[in-house]
């Protein structure tokens, strides 16, 4: 059985700071074909769909669609602030390699 993705408290706190849930939106994390390594992450605010896995914390929601779920099994969704900027990041144990920007990976 695949473990669902994990969302860190820091990621939920950032969603609360930006008021993501105020209009009923959730942070959608999806996997699409493309990018320099074969697959890429899509991270955006979106409506919750019927077949989404919904992860909740701090009054906020992170959703993953059923097609992306196997690619994100056991992954950690976090928020980081670095010199190059602040962003949501995904630590994915299923990725065999990734590009420098961290949004593209291969399996």
C-alpha positions in Angstrom: 0.0 0.0 0.0 1.3 3.4 -0.9 1.6 6.0 1.8 -0.2 9.3 1.1 1.8 12.5 0.7 2.7 14.3 3.9 2.2 18.1 4.3 4.5 19.9 6.8 3.1 22.3 9.4 5.2 25.0 7.8 3.4 24.5 4.4 0.0 24.7 6.1 1.1 27.8 8.0 2.1 29.5 4.8 -1.2 28.7 3.2 -3.0 30.2 6.2 -0.7 33.3 6.0 -1.7 34.0 2.4 -5.4 33.3 3.1 -5.6 30.4 0.6 -8.6 28.8 2.2 -10.6 32.0 2.6 -12.3 31.6 -0.8 -12.7 27.8 -0.6 -9.5 27.2 -2.6 -6.9 24.5 -1.8 -3.2 24.1 -2.8 -3.3 21.6 -5.6 -0.2 19.5 -6.1 -0.2 17.5 -9.4 2.3 15.6 -11.6 2.3 16.2 -15.3 4.4 14.8 -18.2 7.1 17.2 -19.3 9.9 19.3 -17.9 13.6 18.6 -18.4 13.5 15.2 -16.5 10.3 13.7 -17.8 7.7 14.7 -15.2 7.0 18.1 -13.6 5.1 19.3 -10.6 2.2 21.7 -10.9 1.4 23.7 -7.8 -1.5 26.1 -7.8 -4.5 27.3 -5.8 -7.6 25.5 -7.1 -11.0 24.1 -6.3 -11.4 20.7 -4.6 -12.6 18.0 -7.0 -14.6 15.0 -6.1 -11.8 12.4 -6.7 -9.1 14.4 -4.8 -7.2 13.2 -1.8 -7.7 16.1 0.7 -5.0 16.7 3.3 -6.0 19.2 6.0 -4.2 21.2 8.7 -4.3 24.7 10.2 -7.7 25.1 8.6 -6.2 24.7 5.2 -6.3 22.1 2.5 -3.8 20.5 0.1 -5.3 18.3 -2.6 -3.8 15.7 -4.9 -5.8 14.2 -7.9 -6.1 10.5 -8.2 -3.8 10.3 -11.3 -0.9 12.1 -9.5 -1.3 10.2 -6.2 0.9 7.2 -7.2 3.7 9.6 -8.2 3.5 11.4 -4.9 3.2 8.4 -2.6 5.2 9.1 0.6 6.3 12.5 -0.6 6.6 15.5 1.7 5.1 18.9 0.7 6.9 21.7 2.4 7.4 25.5 2.2 10.9 26.9 2.2 12.4 30.4 2.2 15.9 30.7 0.7 18.0 33.5 -0.8 16.6 32.5 -4.2 13.1 32.9 -3.0 10.2 31.3 -1.1 8.3 28.4 -2.6 6.5 25.2 -1.9 8.8 22.2 -2.4 8.3 18.5 -2.8 10.7 15.9 -1.4 9.7 12.8 -3.4 11.2 9.4 -2.5 9.9 8.0 -5.8 12.0 10.4 -7.9 15.3 8.8 -9.2 16.6 12.2 -10.4 15.6 15.8 -10.5 16.6 19.0 -12.2 18.3 22.0 -10.6 15.1 24.0 -10.2 13.4 21.2 -8.3 10.1 21.2 -10.3 11.1 18.4 -12.8 11.9 14.8 -12.0 12.2 11.3 -13.4 11.2 7.9 -12.0 
